Amino acid sequence: MKKFFKILLWIIVAAIFVGTFVFLYLNSQPDKVSYEVVSPSKGDIKRTTVLTGKIEPRDEINIKPQISGIITEINVEPGDIVASGDVIAVIKVIPEASSLSSALNRVETAKISLADAKGKFDRNAALYSKKVISREEYETSETTYRQAEREVDAAADAYAIVRDGVSKYNASESNTLVRATIGGLILDVPVKVGTSVIQANTFNDGTTVATIADMSNLIFKGNVDETEVGQLRVGMPMEIAIGALPEASPSAVLEYIAPKGTSENGANTFEIKAALSIDSISGLRAGYSANATVTLADLRNVLTVPESVIEFSGDSTFVYLMTDSVPEQKFNRTAVTTGTSDGINIEVKSGIDATARLRGNTIKN
């Protein structure tokens, strides 16, 4: 009985040993590898790029006052349509003490000169009537008197302008009236009644009373990466997608490419502008985010292969051309000249023809 169990144990050990050997042998054998076979085909290659940007008016004007003071009246609000010359706001002038004093002194000086000129003219008029002085001397004194009268009027008007900002001779064109310089839509009114405003000068840009834009003339303003800017040309058509208006897809024409790039987050980009065609689009607002799709290449009926079968090596490209399939697949590395790619398929200009059979993805058996 013991001999039987001993023989059985040896049989089990031998079976385990043989099984292990067979398992290791089978696993040490390389898998048989075969490949999908791909044939070139005639097709179309369309390469596009998407640019991000926003919708902006071509002409957006900041209206600034021509005189410093306090806003006493605002006649518009955002969303209003105005014409060129419309009064947007009215300003009450707060005169500067030194300027007001100088203007008042000019008035007083003009009045003194007028009194002196009038006295001389009256005396000369009496003497001229008695033939004591010549006509020329009389007319000279009269001219001086009339000029003194005009100077008093001019000084008084200058004083009124400094004090009130309004000329008595041209009140309708007063600097206290802030007018629209172009016709369009009021985008923003950043001031309120009672706000102090200052005019633009060498040291200050001045206070913006309102922002006006012509919303019938909009542009797409975006940026393009330096790797693609060389493929853009002025006049290229673009399709615009507006996130806030998914049903709208206005067309546009590229009209400007910046000659100098800007660096942002380590990438060089170039600004581009495109004129929008918005004849049938309503609800379009300045500042909407948008994407522009530009067709960089559109090739028809060219020889194409899946880009995955191409081997890129430096500036060269290769495919593996099937030379035999029995008893096993054999391929020959062949140089080809490629062209435009759409990310899936790529144009093959030379090196193979439509009858070629190329190595594709690996199939493990």
C-alpha positions in Angstrom: 0.0 0.0 0.0 2.9 2.3 0.9 4.5 1.5 -2.5 1.3 2.5 -4.3 1.1 5.9 -2.6 4.8 6.5 -3.3 4.3 5.7 -7.0 1.3 8.0 -7.1 3.2 10.8 -5.5 6.0 10.5 -8.1 3.4 10.5 -10.9 1.9 13.7 -9.5 5.3 15.4 -9.2 6.2 14.3 -12.7 2.9 15.6 -14.1 3.5 19.0 -12.4 7.0 19.2 -13.7 5.9 18.4 -17.3 3.0 20.7 -17.1 5.2 23.6 -15.8 7.7 22.9 -18.6 5.0 22.9 -21.3 3.4 26.1 -19.8 6.7 28.0 -19.8 7.6 26.8 -23.3 4.3 27.9 -24.7 4.5 31.3 -23.1 8.1 31.8 -24.3 7.0 31.5 -27.9 6.4 34.9 -29.6 2.9 35.8 -30.5 2.2 35.7 -34.2 1.7 39.3 -35.3 -0.2 40.3 -38.4 -1.3 43.7 -39.7 -4.3 45.3 -41.2 -3.8 46.1 -44.9 -4.8 49.6 -46.0 -5.2 50.8 -49.5 -5.0 54.4 -50.6 -8.2 56.1 -51.9 -9.3 59.2 -53.7 -10.9 61.7 -51.4 -11.2 65.3 -50.3 -8.9 66.9 -47.7 -10.3 70.0 -45.8 -8.1 71.5 -43.2 -9.6 74.1 -40.8 -8.6 76.0 -37.7 -10.7 77.6 -35.1 -9.9 81.1 -33.7 -11.2 82.5 -30.4 -12.2 86.1 -30.0 -15.2 88.4 -29.6 -17.6 90.6 -31.4 -16.7 94.3 -31.3 -17.9 97.5 -33.1 -15.5 98.8 -35.7 -16.1 102.3 -34.4 -16.4 102.6 -30.6 -16.1 106.2 -29.4 -15.7 107.6 -25.9 -17.4 110.9 -25.6 -15.5 113.3 -23.4 -16.4 116.9 -22.3 -14.7 120.0 -23.6 -14.9 121.7 -20.3 -14.6 120.7 -16.6 -17.6 120.9 -14.3 -20.4 118.9 -12.8 -23.0 116.9 -14.8 -26.4 118.5 -14.3 -28.4 116.6 -16.9 -28.1 113.3 -18.8 -30.3 112.8 -21.8 -29.5 109.2 -22.8 -29.1 105.8 -21.3 -27.5 102.5 -22.6 -29.4 101.1 -25.5 -30.5 104.5 -26.9 -29.9 105.3 -30.5 -28.4 108.8 -31.1 -27.5 110.9 -34.2 -24.3 112.9 -34.6 -24.7 116.2 -32.8 -27.4 115.1 -30.3 -27.0 116.5 -26.8 -25.9 113.7 -24.4 -25.4 115.6 -21.3 -25.2 119.2 -19.8 -22.4 120.4 -17.6 -22.4 123.2 -15.1 -19.1 124.9 -15.0 -17.3 125.4 -11.8 -14.9 128.2 -12.7 -11.3 128.3 -11.5 -10.7 131.2 -9.2 -7.6 132.6 -11.0 -9.2 132.3 -14.5 -12.4 134.0 -13.2 -10.4 136.8 -11.7 -8.3 137.3 -14.8 -11.5 137.4 -17.0 -13.1 140.0 -14.6 -10.0 142.2 -14.6 -10.1 142.1 -18.4 -13.7 143.4 -18.3 -12.8 146.2 -15.9 -9.7 147.2 -18.0 -11.9 147.2 -21.2 -14.4 149.5 -19.5 -11.7 151.9 -18.4 -10.3 152.0 -22.0 -13.8 152.5 -23.3 -14.4 155.5 -21.0 -11.1 157.0 -22.1 -11.8 156.4 -25.8 -15.3 157.9 -25.5 -14.0 161.0 -23.8 -11.5 161.6 -26.6 -14.0 160.9 -29.3 -16.5 163.3 -27.8 -13.9 166.1 -27.6 -12.7 165.4 -31.1 -16.2 165.4 -32.4 -16.8 168.9 -30.9 -13.5 170.2 -32.3 -14.2 168.7 -35.7 -17.6 170.4 -35.9 -15.7 173.7 -35.4 -13.2 172.8 -38.0 -10.4 172.8 -35.5 -9.0 169.3 -36.2 -8.7 167.4 -39.4 -11.2 164.7 -40.6 -8.5 162.1 -40.3 -7.9 162.8 -36.6 -11.6 162.7 -35.9 -12.0 159.3 -37.7 -9.0 157.9 -35.9 -10.6 158.7 -32.5 -13.9 157.3 -33.7 -12.2 154.0 -34.7 -10.5 153.8 -31.3 -13.8 154.3 -29.6 -15.6 151.6 -31.6 -12.8 149.2 -31.0 -13.0 149.9 -27.2 -16.7 149.1 -27.4 -16.0 145.7 -29.1 -13.3 144.9 -26.5 -15.8 145.4 -23.7 -18.3 143.1 -25.4 -15.5 140.5 -26.0 -14.2 140.7 -22.4 -17.8 140.3 -21.1 -18.3 137.3 -23.3 -15.0 135.7 -22.2 -16.0 136.3 -18.6 -19.4 134.6 -19.2 -17.6 131.6 -20.8 -15.3 131.2 -17.8 -18.1 131.7 -15.3 -20.9 129.8 -17.0 -19.3 128.0 -20.0 -21.8 129.7 -22.3 -21.1 132.3 -25.0 -24.0 134.8 -25.4 -23.2 134.9 -29.1 -23.3 131.1 -29.7 -25.2 129.5 -26.9 -26.3 126.5 -29.1 -22.6 125.5 -29.5 -21.7 125.9 -25.8 -19.0 123.7 -24.3 -21.4 122.9 -21.5 -23.4 120.7 -24.0 -21.8 117.3 -24.5 -22.8 116.1 -27.9 -22.5 112.8 -29.8 -19.7 112.9 -32.3 -21.0 110.0 -34.3 -24.4 108.3 -34.7 -25.0 104.9 -33.2 -26.0 103.0 -30.1 -25.2 104.1 -26.6 -23.2 101.3 -25.1 -22.4 102.8 -21.7 -23.0 105.9 -19.6 -20.4 105.7 -16.8 -21.4 109.0 -15.1 -24.5 110.2 -13.2 -26.0 113.6 -12.5 -23.7 115.3 -10.0 -20.6 113.6 -11.2 -17.6 115.9 -11.5 -15.9 115.7 -15.0 -12.8 117.1 -16.4 -11.8 117.8 -20.0 -9.0 116.0 -21.8 -5.6 117.6 -21.6 -1.9 116.8 -21.9 -1.8 115.2 -18.5 -5.2 113.6 -18.3 -7.4 111.6 -20.7 -10.5 113.3 -19.4 -13.8 111.8 -18.1 -15.8 109.6 -20.4 -19.4 110.7 -20.4 -20.7 108.0 -22.8 -19.5 105.3 -25.2 -21.1 105.2 -28.6 -20.7 102.5 -31.3 -22.1 101.9 -34.8 -23.7 98.5 -34.3 -24.3 98.1 -38.0 -20.6 97.8 -38.6 -19.2 95.0 -36.4 -16.0 93.0 -36.6 -14.7 89.7 -35.2 -11.5 90.3 -33.2 -9.4 87.3 -32.2 -5.9 85.8 -32.1 -4.2 83.1 -34.1 -1.2 81.0 -33.1 2.2 81.7 -34.9 2.2 78.2 -36.3 -0.9 79.0 -38.4 -0.7 82.7 -39.1 1.5 82.1 -42.2 -1.4 80.2 -43.8 -3.9 83.1 -43.4 -4.5 85.6 -46.1 -6.5 88.9 -46.1 -9.7 88.2 -47.9 -10.2 84.6 -46.6 -13.8 83.8 -45.7 -14.7 82.8 -42.1 -17.7 81.3 -40.4 -18.5 82.8 -37.0 -20.1 80.9 -34.1 -21.5 83.0 -31.3 -22.0 81.3 -28.0 -24.9 83.5 -26.8 -26.7 83.1 -30.2 -26.2 79.4 -31.2 -28.8 79.8 -34.0 -26.8 82.6 -35.6 -23.8 81.9 -37.9 -22.7 85.1 -39.6 -20.1 85.0 -42.3 -17.0 87.2 -42.2 -14.1 88.2 -44.3 -10.6 88.4 -42.9 -9.3 92.0 -43.4 -6.4 92.5 -41.0 -3.5 90.3 -39.7 -1.2 92.0 -37.2 2.4 92.4 -38.5 3.7 91.8 -34.9 2.9 89.1 -32.5 2.4 89.3 -28.7 3.6 86.7 -26.2 1.0 85.4 -23.7 1.5 82.4 -21.4 4.6 81.4 -23.4 2.8 81.3 -26.8 3.1 83.9 -29.6 -0.2 85.0 -31.1 -1.2 87.5 -33.8 -4.3 89.7 -33.7 -6.7 89.3 -36.6 -9.8 91.2 -37.5 -12.7 90.2 -39.8 -15.6 92.2 -41.1 -19.0 90.6 -40.2 -22.0 90.4 -42.4 -25.0 90.8 -40.1 -27.8 91.9 -42.3 -30.3 89.3 -41.0 -29.1 88.9 -37.4 -30.9 90.6 -34.5 -29.9 90.7 -30.8 -26.2 90.9 -31.6 -24.4 92.8 -28.8 -20.9 94.1 -28.5 -18.6 91.9 -26.4 -20.1 88.6 -27.3 -17.6 85.7 -27.2 -17.2 84.0 -30.6 -15.2 81.4 -32.5 -14.2 81.8 -36.1 -13.6 78.8 -38.4 -11.2 79.4 -41.2 -10.6 76.9 -44.0 -6.8 76.7 -44.5 -6.9 74.1 -47.3 -9.6 72.5 -49.4 -8.3 69.8 -51.8 -10.6 67.7 -54.0 -10.1 64.2 -55.4 -6.6 63.6 -54.2 -4.8 60.4 -53.2 -5.2 60.0 -49.4 -4.3 57.4 -46.7 -5.0 57.3 -43.0 -2.4 59.4 -41.2 -1.8 56.5 -38.8 0.0 54.5 -41.6 2.6 57.2 -42.1 5.9 57.1 -40.3 7.4 60.5 -39.7 11.2 60.7 -39.4 12.6 64.2 -39.3 11.5 65.9 -42.5 10.9 62.6 -44.3 7.8 60.4 -44.4 7.5 56.6 -45.0 5.0 53.9 -45.5 5.4 50.1 -45.3 4.4 48.7 -48.6 3.3 45.0 -48.7 5.5 42.8 -50.9 4.2 39.4 -49.9 1.3 37.9 -47.8 2.1 34.1 -47.9 3.3 32.4 -45.8 3.5 35.6 -43.8 3.1 39.3 -44.4 6.2 41.1 -45.6 6.6 44.9 -46.0 9.1 47.2 -47.5 9.8 50.6 -46.0 9.1 53.1 -48.8 9.6 56.9 -48.9 6.6 59.0 -49.9 5.8 62.7 -50.3 2.9 63.9 -48.2 0.8 67.1 -48.4 -2.1 68.5 -46.4 -3.6 66.6 -43.5 -7.0 67.1 -41.8 -5.9 65.2 -38.7 -7.4 61.9 -39.9 -6.3 61.5 -43.5 -3.3 62.9 -45.3 -2.6 63.6 -48.9 0.1 61.5 -50.6 1.7 63.4 -53.5 4.2 60.7 -54.7 5.8 57.4 -53.8 2.8 55.1 -54.1 -0.3 54.8 -56.3 -3.9 53.8 -55.7 -3.1 50.0 -56.1 -0.6 50.0 -53.2 -1.3 47.8 -50.1 0.0 49.4 -46.9 0.7 48.1 -43.4 -1.9 49.3 -41.0 -2.7 48.6 -37.3 -1.3 45.5 -35.6 -3.5 42.4 -35.2 -2.4 40.0 -32.5 -3.4 36.3 -33.0 
